[in-house]
Amino acid sequence: MQSPTEADNQVRGILEMNAFDSKSASGQDDPALQRRLANVGAASVLFYRQPIEMVSALGAWMSAANGKRYLDCYNNVPCVGHSHPAVTAAVSKQISRLNTNTRYLVQVVDDYLEALKAKFPAELSNAVLTCSGSEANDLAMRIACKNTGHRGFIVTEAAYHGNTAYVTEVSPSSFKQGSIPDHVVTVPAPSRANYGDDIAEGFAMAVKKAISTLKIRGYGIAALLVDSIFSSDGVFGQPQGFLRAAVDIVHQAGGFYIADEVQPGFGRLGSAFWGFEYHQVLPDIVTMGKPMGNGFPMAGMVTRPEYLARFCEDVGYFNTFGGNPVSCAAGLAVLKVMEQEELQTNAHKIGQYLCSGLNSIAADHAAIGEVRGEGLFLGVDICQPDQPELADPAATVRLIDGLRDAGILAGAAGKHGSTLKLRPALCLSQAEADFFLDGFRAAARRL
Ligand SMILES: Cc1ncc(COP(=O)(O)O)c(C=O)c1O
C-alpha cells in the first residue's frame, strides 16, 4: 500500500503504533497508569490510548483488572497458550532444584540444546543461548562481520531487530529522528506494491543494488538480516520461496544471511517450523526468541561450528542468565507441548480458517484490503475505501479500538502502521477463531 500523503511517507515508529500518548488527556485519571508513568517516565511504552491493566491469563485469553476478558490475538510469546500447566510445572520444578549459569555442566541444558538443534538443518549444529532476541541478533551480526571481513548490513525499510546499540542501528522502525547509519542500507519490503508480480526478482535486485552501495561506501556486505515473515514491515510471506534469489546474491557477494526467527519461529507459520524452512533456504545464522520459553525470557542463535569458532578466536561469549537451567526446562516443555498437542498442525488449520473468514469479510468492506500471512501469523491491510491502494493508519487504530471493545487484542504493523497484525496462541480453537471473526466483522462495520 502507498502512504496516505507524501508527508506521511516516513517509517512509522513501531513503538508508537496503537500506543498510549502521554501528551493526550485520555486515561490521565487512571491511578495505575499514573503510577507507571511516574516509575518509568519517558521510556513508558503502553498499548492503547487508554491502557489496559491485566491481572491474569490462560490459554488464548487475558483478563483485565475490571473483569473484562480478551481473546489475545496479539501476543506471540505465549505460543502454547498463556500459563500452560506443563511449562509452569517444568519451571517450578527446576527453580526449586537448581538455577545457575552455563559454566557448570547441567543435564537439562544439554537436553534442551539437543532438542532445539533437532529442529534445525544438521549444518547449524552449534547453539548459543541468550536472554533476548536483541542479544541474539547482536551476537549474530558480530559473527557475520568477523567471518566475512565486512561491516555492512542490509535490512528492510521498517525492520525491527532489537534494542542494543548495535542492533538499533539496523532497526529503522525504532528511529524517532535522524537517519540510519552509513553501514546500513535498507530495501523496500517484499510486497507487490513495491515490486509488482515478481517479488522474488524485485527483492533480489533491490538487495543487489544495496550490496553495490555498501561496496561503494567501503563496508562490503556482512549480512542480509531479515525477519522471515517481515512482521514489522507488514507481514509478507508469499510467494513461498521468494527469499532464495536474494540470499543467493548475498552469498555470491561473500555475505551472510541471518534469518531472524524471533517472530515467525517455533511453528507459528503452520506449514513450516521456521520461516527460512518455509522459504526453503539455508541461513548462515538463525536467531530466535519470543515464543521459545512461552514467556520465560530466553532466546538464542544457531550457526555452523566453524563460524562460531572463528568469532571466539577474538572474544569469548558468556551470558550470565542465557541458557540457565530454568529457561532450558521451560524451553523443553514448550517443545514437548507443541508436539503433544500438535500445535503446528493447529496453526496451519486454524490459520487457513481465519484467512478464509477474513477474506469473506474483506469482500463486504471496502476498507479491508489484502489479507496475508501464513499459519497463525496474519496481516490485514486497512485502506481508504474509495482508494484501496492508499493506507489508512487512522482507520487501523479505530479498528484496533473496535476489536478491543469486542474483547479482542490486536496490533498494527507496516511502514504506515496500517496493517492489522494477528498472532494468537497456537492453541487457538475454531470456536475462538469464530469469536474473533464475529468481533472483526462488527468492528469493520463501524469503520
Ligand atoms: C523480528 C524481531 N527480532 C528481534 C527482536 C528483539 O527481541 P527482544 O525484544 O527479545 O530483544 C524483536 C522484538 O520484537 C523482533 O520482533
Ligand as a Chemical Component Dictionary entry (heavy atoms), coordinates in Angstrom:
data_LIG
# 
_chem_comp.id                   LIG 
_chem_comp.type                 NON-POLYMER 
_chem_comp.pdbx_formal_charge   0 
_chem_comp.three_letter_code    LIG 
# 
loop_
_chem_comp_atom.comp_id 
_chem_comp_atom.atom_id 
_chem_comp_atom.alt_atom_id 
_chem_comp_atom.type_symbol 
_chem_comp_atom.charge 
_chem_comp_atom.model_Cartn_x 
_chem_comp_atom.model_Cartn_y 
_chem_comp_atom.model_Cartn_z 
_chem_comp_atom.pdbx_ordinal 
LIG C1 C1 C 0 11.932 -9.616  14.447 1  
LIG C2 C2 C 0 12.458 -9.297  15.818 2  
LIG N1 N1 N 0 13.756 -9.518  16.097 3  
LIG C3 C3 C 0 14.273 -9.265  17.303 4  
LIG C4 C4 C 0 13.506 -8.738  18.322 5  
LIG C5 C5 C 0 14.119 -8.425  19.649 6  
LIG O1 O1 O 0 13.742 -9.341  20.599 7  
LIG P1 P1 P 0 13.770 -8.951  22.156 8  
LIG O2 O2 O 0 12.684 -7.959  22.399 9  
LIG O3 O3 O 0 13.557 -10.268 22.851 10 
LIG O4 O4 O 0 15.110 -8.391  22.436 11 
LIG C6 C6 C 0 12.150 -8.499  18.077 12 
LIG C7 C7 C 0 11.282 -7.947  19.159 13 
LIG O5 O5 O 0 10.195 -7.502  18.966 14 
LIG C8 C8 C 0 11.614 -8.772  16.803 15 
LIG O6 O6 O 0 10.338 -8.549  16.526 16 
# 
loop_
_chem_comp_bond.comp_id 
_chem_comp_bond.atom_id_1 
_chem_comp_bond.atom_id_2 
_chem_comp_bond.value_order 
_chem_comp_bond.pdbx_ordinal 
LIG C1 C2 SING 1  
LIG C2 N1 SING 2  
LIG C2 C8 DOUB 3  
LIG N1 C3 DOUB 4  
LIG C3 C4 SING 5  
LIG C4 C5 SING 6  
LIG C4 C6 DOUB 7  
LIG C5 O1 SING 8  
LIG O1 P1 SING 9  
LIG P1 O2 DOUB 10 
LIG P1 O3 SING 11 
LIG P1 O4 SING 12 
LIG C6 C7 SING 13 
LIG C6 C8 SING 14 
LIG C7 O5 DOUB 15 
LIG C8 O6 SING 16 
# 
